[in-house]
């Protein structure tokens, strides 16, 4: 069910008030004798069905782990269409956001009547606000070809459009729980966040009506992928790749854009600045107008100067670093994923409802990890958790696939000595080494 932000904050305040007088708050009751056990919490980078495999023979360590991820209740029809692209899908993380990023980019190009990234960028925010509502690529493309302002709503864009900064004004988060080494859908709870009034009311440039029969001199629109095929975030790639392929398939089945089929050029960000920069350079050479990616916020930060210098658009379906809201981008950076300023509140809520009293937040050392860590800390402090009951730790993520695994043995010992009863792990696939180290150091993980 969807729970309002107001009722959530009331729960947070109540939990903070009685936290020191009880061992649990909310629906979950602490079992007698479990005071020294540690509850594990995760985030969008590790709350996936594919994540336990990162722990190999110790996959059962995740059982009972809770966490949040940007996610709307996905229609079964949408999931079925994704499985028609990839029948092996087990996760849908950022699939809706990827699908919508591709569709919005194409609709903006159709409204602009051009493949020029600067012209497309001026239409992107307007695609999601203050026009004729449409909910599928075929209908939206008909309106756009007729020079009609549109308001796109779809799987991730359900309540409101983009802010003037080019990101969602509202969001939906799912609280997930691992049971039997997989996400238990029966325990999933959806929480709304954000403010509809933050959506832009600015009028975009007047749409260009398509010529009957199309323009024979018009170049085809080219989109390029910058998604994590490899690297620490590769476990999220299958759903994102399937969503991009589905969007292109449905767009072209509806006649494409600018009178021609839309072209998709695949590309890997490698969860690595070096790999991502090479992919961006190739996309620039190949005439890509809109780059869909990168997967990780830190990778987008690394390549954005190159993208801006080339005059291209970077449109990420999964960047959540709140600092990217005000990044210097010359109006060329957009995202369908909500900023972590919203996710931090949802995570604090989950942790507080379990009555946690001594909390450690472990984060990968990059803009995503440290940014979300700071937001969660701020939310916990606002709820009354004292500084001496909070401990912040970071780890260096591997530079590439050839690097040695994360060694968190020293950090695990510090957590044991601290006497934590809750550990939030903010990371991607590599964060499994943090959980393994906790178990190896004798930290009793609650299942």
C-alpha positions as CSV (number, residue, x, y, z in Angstrom):
1,X,0.0,0.0,0.0
2,X,1.0,3.6,-0.4
3,X,1.6,5.5,2.8
4,X,1.7,9.3,3.0
5,X,4.7,11.3,4.0
6,X,2.8,12.9,6.9
7,X,1.8,9.6,8.5
8,X,5.4,8.4,8.1
9,X,6.8,11.4,9.9
10,X,4.3,10.9,12.7
11,X,5.7,7.3,13.0
12,X,9.2,8.6,13.1
13,X,8.5,11.0,15.8
14,X,6.8,8.4,17.9
15,X,9.6,5.9,17.5
16,X,12.2,8.6,18.4
17,X,10.3,9.4,21.6
18,X,10.1,5.9,23.0
19,X,13.3,4.5,21.4
20,X,15.3,4.4,24.6
21,X,12.5,2.9,26.6
22,X,11.6,-0.1,24.4
23,X,13.4,-2.6,22.3
24,X,11.1,-2.2,19.3
25,X,8.7,0.2,17.6
26,X,6.1,-0.2,14.9
27,X,4.9,-3.6,13.7
28,X,8.2,-5.5,14.3
29,X,8.7,-6.8,17.9
30,X,12.1,-7.5,19.1
31,X,12.5,-11.1,20.3
32,X,13.7,-11.6,23.9
33,X,17.4,-12.3,24.0
34,X,18.1,-10.6,20.6
35,X,19.3,-7.3,22.0
36,X,22.9,-7.9,20.8
37,X,21.9,-9.2,17.4
38,X,22.4,-6.9,14.4
39,X,19.8,-6.2,11.8
40,X,21.1,-5.6,8.3
41,X,19.7,-2.9,6.0
42,X,20.4,-2.2,2.4
43,X,19.6,0.2,-0.4
44,X,18.8,0.1,-4.1
45,X,22.3,-1.1,-5.0
46,X,22.0,-4.3,-3.1
47,X,18.3,-5.0,-2.5
48,X,17.9,-7.3,-5.6
49,X,17.1,-11.0,-6.0
50,X,20.5,-11.3,-7.8
51,X,22.4,-9.9,-4.8
52,X,22.6,-13.1,-2.5
53,X,24.7,-14.8,-5.3
54,X,27.4,-12.3,-4.5
55,X,27.8,-14.1,-1.2
56,X,28.1,-17.5,-2.9
57,X,27.8,-20.3,-0.4
58,X,26.9,-17.8,2.4
59,X,23.9,-16.4,0.6
60,X,21.7,-17.1,3.6
61,X,23.4,-14.1,5.5
62,X,21.0,-11.8,3.7
63,X,17.8,-13.4,5.1
64,X,16.0,-10.8,7.2
65,X,17.8,-7.9,5.5
66,X,15.6,-5.0,4.8
67,X,16.0,-1.9,2.6
68,X,14.5,0.6,0.3
69,X,14.7,1.2,-3.4
70,X,13.0,3.7,-5.8
71,X,10.2,1.7,-7.1
72,X,6.5,2.0,-8.1
73,X,4.1,-0.9,-8.1
74,X,4.8,-2.2,-11.6
75,X,1.8,-3.3,-13.7
76,X,1.9,-7.0,-14.5
77,X,1.6,-6.1,-18.2
78,X,4.8,-4.1,-18.0
79,X,6.7,-6.9,-16.4
80,X,5.3,-9.3,-18.9
81,X,6.5,-7.1,-21.8
82,X,10.0,-6.9,-20.2
83,X,10.1,-10.7,-20.0
84,X,9.3,-10.9,-23.7
85,X,12.6,-9.1,-24.1
86,X,14.5,-11.1,-21.4
87,X,12.6,-14.2,-20.1
88,X,15.3,-14.7,-17.4
89,X,14.5,-11.5,-15.6
90,X,14.3,-11.9,-11.8
91,X,14.6,-8.2,-10.8
92,X,13.0,-5.0,-12.2
93,X,15.1,-2.4,-10.4
94,X,15.2,0.8,-12.5
95,X,13.4,-0.9,-15.4
96,X,10.5,1.6,-15.2
97,X,12.9,4.6,-14.9
98,X,15.0,3.3,-17.9
99,X,11.9,2.8,-20.1
100,X,10.6,6.3,-19.3
101,X,14.0,8.0,-19.9
102,X,14.2,6.5,-23.4
103,X,10.6,7.4,-24.2
104,X,10.8,11.0,-22.8
105,X,14.1,11.5,-24.8
106,X,12.4,10.4,-28.0
107,X,9.2,12.4,-27.4
108,X,11.3,15.5,-26.7
109,X,13.1,15.0,-30.0
110,X,9.8,14.7,-31.9
111,X,8.5,17.9,-30.3
112,X,11.7,19.7,-31.1
113,X,11.5,18.4,-34.7
114,X,15.3,17.8,-34.5
115,X,18.1,15.5,-33.4
116,X,20.0,18.6,-32.1
117,X,20.7,17.8,-28.4
118,X,20.3,21.5,-27.4
119,X,16.8,21.6,-29.0
120,X,15.8,18.3,-27.4
121,X,17.0,19.3,-24.0
122,X,14.6,22.4,-24.0
123,X,11.6,20.0,-24.5
124,X,12.4,17.3,-21.9
125,X,10.9,18.9,-18.8
126,X,7.9,20.1,-20.7
127,X,7.2,16.5,-22.0
128,X,6.2,15.6,-18.4
129,X,4.1,18.7,-17.5
130,X,1.1,20.8,-18.5
131,X,0.0,19.3,-21.7
132,X,-2.4,16.7,-23.1
133,X,-1.9,13.6,-21.0
134,X,-0.8,10.4,-22.7
135,X,0.4,7.2,-21.2
136,X,2.0,5.1,-24.0
137,X,4.6,5.9,-26.7
138,X,2.1,5.4,-29.6
139,X,-0.5,7.8,-28.3
140,X,2.2,10.3,-27.2
141,X,3.9,10.2,-30.6
142,X,0.7,10.9,-32.4
143,X,0.1,14.0,-30.3
144,X,3.8,15.2,-30.7
145,X,3.7,14.7,-34.4
146,X,0.6,17.0,-34.5
147,X,2.5,19.7,-32.6
148,X,0.5,19.1,-29.4
149,X,2.0,19.8,-26.0
150,X,1.9,16.6,-24.0
151,X,2.1,15.4,-20.4
152,X,3.7,12.0,-20.3
153,X,2.7,9.6,-17.6
154,X,3.8,6.0,-17.4
155,X,5.3,3.3,-15.2
156,X,7.7,5.5,-13.2
157,X,6.0,8.9,-13.9
158,X,2.7,8.4,-12.2
159,X,2.0,11.4,-10.0
160,X,3.9,14.5,-11.2
161,X,6.4,15.5,-13.8
162,X,9.9,16.9,-13.7
163,X,11.1,19.9,-11.7
164,X,12.9,22.7,-13.5
165,X,16.1,20.9,-12.6
166,X,15.1,17.9,-14.8
167,X,14.3,15.3,-12.2
168,X,11.1,13.8,-10.7
169,X,9.1,16.1,-8.4
170,X,7.6,13.0,-6.7
171,X,8.7,9.4,-6.1
172,X,7.6,6.1,-4.8
173,X,9.9,3.9,-2.7
174,X,9.5,0.2,-1.9
175,X,10.6,-1.3,1.5
176,X,11.9,-4.7,0.7
177,X,12.8,-7.8,2.8
178,X,14.9,-10.8,2.0
179,X,13.4,-14.2,2.9
180,X,14.9,-17.5,1.7
181,X,17.6,-15.6,-0.2
182,X,15.1,-13.7,-2.3
183,X,12.9,-10.6,-2.0
184,X,9.6,-11.5,-0.3
185,X,7.0,-9.6,-2.4
186,X,4.4,-10.3,0.3
187,X,6.3,-8.0,2.7
188,X,6.9,-5.2,0.2
189,X,5.4,-1.9,1.2
190,X,5.3,1.2,-1.0
191,X,5.9,4.7,0.3
192,X,5.2,8.0,-1.5
193,X,7.6,10.9,-1.3
194,X,8.1,14.3,-2.8
195,X,5.8,17.2,-3.6
196,X,3.7,17.6,-6.7
197,X,3.9,21.4,-6.5
198,X,7.6,21.2,-7.2
199,X,6.9,20.2,-10.8
200,X,7.8,22.8,-13.4
201,X,5.2,25.1,-14.8
202,X,7.5,26.7,-17.3
203,X,6.3,26.7,-20.9
204,X,8.7,24.9,-23.3
205,X,9.4,26.1,-26.8
206,X,6.4,25.7,-29.2
207,X,6.4,22.1,-30.6
208,X,7.1,21.6,-34.3
209,X,4.4,19.8,-36.3
210,X,5.7,17.0,-38.4
211,X,5.6,17.3,-42.1
212,X,3.2,14.9,-43.9
213,X,5.3,12.1,-45.2
214,X,8.3,13.2,-43.2
215,X,11.5,15.1,-44.2
216,X,13.7,13.0,-46.5
217,X,16.7,15.0,-45.3
218,X,16.1,14.3,-41.6
219,X,18.7,12.2,-39.9
220,X,17.5,9.4,-37.7
221,X,17.6,9.9,-34.0
222,X,20.3,8.0,-32.3
223,X,20.3,7.1,-28.6
224,X,23.3,5.5,-26.9
225,X,23.4,3.3,-23.8
226,X,25.8,4.0,-20.9
227,X,24.5,1.2,-18.6
228,X,26.4,-1.0,-16.2
229,X,27.0,-4.2,-18.3
230,X,30.0,-4.9,-16.1
231,X,31.4,-3.7,-12.8
232,X,30.0,-3.5,-9.3
233,X,26.5,-2.4,-10.5
234,X,26.2,-5.1,-13.2
235,X,23.6,-7.0,-11.2
236,X,21.1,-4.2,-12.1
237,X,21.9,-4.3,-15.8
238,X,19.5,-7.0,-17.1
239,X,16.3,-5.1,-16.1
240,X,17.7,-1.8,-17.4
241,X,18.8,-3.3,-20.7
242,X,15.5,-5.0,-21.2
243,X,13.6,-1.8,-20.5
244,X,15.6,0.2,-23.0
245,X,15.1,-2.5,-25.6
246,X,11.4,-2.6,-24.9
247,X,11.0,1.2,-25.2
248,X,12.9,1.3,-28.6
249,X,10.8,-1.7,-29.8
250,X,7.5,0.0,-28.9
251,X,8.6,3.4,-30.2
252,X,9.6,2.0,-33.6
253,X,6.4,-0.1,-33.8
254,X,4.6,3.2,-33.4
255,X,6.4,4.8,-36.4
256,X,9.6,6.0,-34.7
257,X,10.5,9.6,-34.4
258,X,11.1,12.4,-36.9
259,X,9.7,10.0,-39.7
260,X,12.4,7.3,-39.1
261,X,13.1,4.4,-36.8
262,X,15.0,5.4,-33.7
263,X,18.5,3.8,-33.5
264,X,19.9,2.4,-30.2
265,X,23.7,2.0,-29.8
266,X,24.6,-0.2,-26.9
267,X,27.3,0.9,-24.5
268,X,28.9,-0.1,-21.1
269,X,29.7,2.2,-18.3
270,X,31.6,-0.6,-16.5
271,X,30.8,1.1,-13.2
272,X,34.2,2.6,-14.0
273,X,35.1,6.2,-15.1
274,X,37.7,5.0,-17.6
275,X,35.2,2.5,-19.3
276,X,32.4,5.1,-19.2
277,X,34.6,7.8,-20.7
278,X,35.6,5.6,-23.6
279,X,32.0,4.7,-24.3
280,X,31.0,8.4,-24.2
281,X,33.7,9.2,-26.7
282,X,32.5,6.5,-29.1
283,X,28.9,7.7,-28.8
284,X,30.0,11.3,-29.6
285,X,31.9,10.0,-32.7
286,X,28.8,7.9,-33.7
287,X,26.5,10.9,-33.6
288,X,24.4,10.0,-30.6
289,X,22.1,12.8,-29.4
290,X,20.9,11.4,-26.1
291,X,23.0,9.1,-23.8
292,X,21.0,7.0,-21.5
293,X,23.0,6.5,-18.3
294,X,25.2,6.3,-16.5
295,X,24.2,3.7,-13.9
296,X,26.0,5.0,-10.9
297,X,25.9,8.6,-9.8
298,X,29.7,8.8,-9.4
299,X,30.1,7.6,-13.0
300,X,27.8,10.3,-14.3
301,X,29.8,12.9,-12.4
302,X,32.9,11.6,-14.0
303,X,31.6,11.7,-17.6
304,X,29.3,14.7,-17.4
305,X,32.0,17.3,-18.3
306,X,32.8,15.2,-21.5
307,X,29.2,15.0,-22.4
308,X,28.6,18.7,-21.9
309,X,31.7,19.6,-23.8
310,X,30.4,17.5,-26.7
311,X,27.0,19.2,-26.5
312,X,25.1,15.9,-25.9
313,X,22.4,15.0,-23.4
314,X,23.1,12.7,-20.4
315,X,19.8,11.1,-19.2
316,X,20.2,8.7,-16.3
317,X,17.5,6.3,-15.1
318,X,19.3,5.4,-11.9
319,X,21.4,8.3,-10.5
320,X,20.2,9.2,-7.0
321,X,23.0,11.4,-5.7
322,X,21.2,14.5,-4.3
323,X,24.2,16.7,-5.3
324,X,23.5,16.1,-9.0
325,X,20.4,18.3,-8.7
326,X,22.6,21.4,-8.9
327,X,25.5,20.1,-10.9
328,X,26.9,22.3,-13.6
329,X,25.4,20.8,-16.8
330,X,24.4,23.6,-19.1
331,X,20.9,22.2,-19.1
332,X,22.0,18.8,-20.6
333,X,21.6,16.5,-17.6
334,X,18.3,14.8,-16.6
335,X,17.2,11.8,-14.6
336,X,14.1,9.8,-14.0
337,X,15.4,8.4,-10.6
338,X,14.6,10.5,-7.6
339,X,17.3,12.1,-5.5
340,X,18.5,10.5,-2.3
341,X,17.2,13.4,-0.3
342,X,13.9,11.5,-0.6
343,X,15.3,8.0,-0.1
344,X,17.2,9.0,3.0
345,X,13.9,9.7,4.8
346,X,12.4,6.4,3.7
347,X,15.5,4.5,5.0
348,X,15.5,6.3,8.3
349,X,11.9,5.3,8.7
350,X,12.6,1.6,8.1
351,X,15.4,1.6,10.6
352,X,13.6,3.5,13.3
353,X,10.4,1.4,13.1
354,X,12.6,-1.6,14.2
355,X,13.6,0.2,17.4
356,X,17.3,0.3,16.6
357,X,19.4,2.1,19.2
358,X,23.0,2.0,18.0
359,X,23.3,2.4,14.3
360,X,26.3,2.0,11.9
361,X,26.0,3.3,8.3
362,X,28.6,1.8,6.0
363,X,28.9,3.3,2.6
364,X,31.0,2.9,-0.5
365,X,33.3,5.9,-0.8
366,X,31.8,7.8,-3.8
367,X,29.2,10.4,-4.3
368,X,26.3,7.9,-4.2
369,X,27.4,6.2,-1.0
370,X,28.6,9.2,1.0
371,X,25.7,11.3,-0.2
372,X,23.0,8.9,0.9
373,X,24.9,8.1,4.1
374,X,24.9,11.8,5.0
375,X,21.2,12.1,4.3
376,X,20.2,9.1,6.4
377,X,22.4,10.4,9.2
378,X,20.6,13.8,9.1
379,X,17.2,12.1,9.1
380,X,18.1,9.9,12.1
381,X,19.4,12.9,14.0
382,X,16.3,14.8,13.3
383,X,14.3,11.9,14.8
384,X,16.3,12.1,18.0
385,X,19.2,9.6,17.6
386,X,22.2,11.1,19.4
387,X,25.7,11.4,17.9
388,X,27.1,8.8,20.2
389,X,24.6,6.2,18.9
390,X,25.6,6.7,15.3
391,X,28.8,5.6,13.6
392,X,29.7,6.4,9.9
393,X,32.1,4.2,8.0
394,X,33.2,4.0,4.4
395,X,35.2,1.6,2.2
396,X,37.0,2.0,-1.1
397,X,35.1,0.2,-3.9
398,X,37.3,-1.8,-6.3
399,X,38.7,0.3,-9.1
400,X,37.7,-2.4,-11.7
401,X,36.9,-6.0,-12.1
402,X,40.6,-7.0,-11.8
403,X,41.0,-5.3,-8.4
404,X,41.1,-7.2,-5.2
405,X,37.8,-7.6,-3.3
406,X,36.8,-5.2,-0.6
407,X,38.6,-6.0,2.7
408,X,36.3,-4.8,5.5
409,X,37.7,-7.0,8.3
410,X,39.0,-4.0,10.3
411,X,35.7,-2.2,9.9
412,X,33.8,-5.2,11.0
413,X,35.7,-5.4,14.3
414,X,35.0,-1.7,14.9
415,X,31.3,-2.4,14.5
416,X,31.4,-5.3,16.9
417,X,33.2,-3.2,19.5
418,X,30.7,-0.4,19.0
419,X,27.9,-2.8,20.0
420,X,25.7,-1.9,17.0
421,X,22.2,-3.4,16.7
422,X,21.7,-2.1,13.2
423,X,24.0,-1.8,10.2
424,X,23.0,-0.1,7.0
425,X,25.1,-1.1,4.0
426,X,25.1,1.4,1.1
427,X,26.8,-0.1,-1.9
428,X,26.5,-2.3,-5.0
429,X,27.5,-5.9,-5.6
430,X,30.9,-5.4,-3.8
431,X,29.1,-4.6,-0.6
432,X,28.6,-8.3,0.0
433,X,32.1,-8.4,1.3
434,X,31.0,-6.1,4.1
435,X,28.4,-8.5,5.2
436,X,30.8,-11.5,4.9
437,X,33.3,-9.6,7.1
438,X,30.7,-8.9,9.7
439,X,29.9,-12.6,10.0
440,X,33.6,-13.5,10.0
441,X,34.2,-11.1,12.9
442,X,31.6,-12.8,15.0
443,X,28.9,-10.1,14.7
444,X,25.6,-12.0,15.2
445,X,23.4,-11.1,12.3
446,X,19.7,-11.3,13.0
447,X,17.7,-13.4,10.5
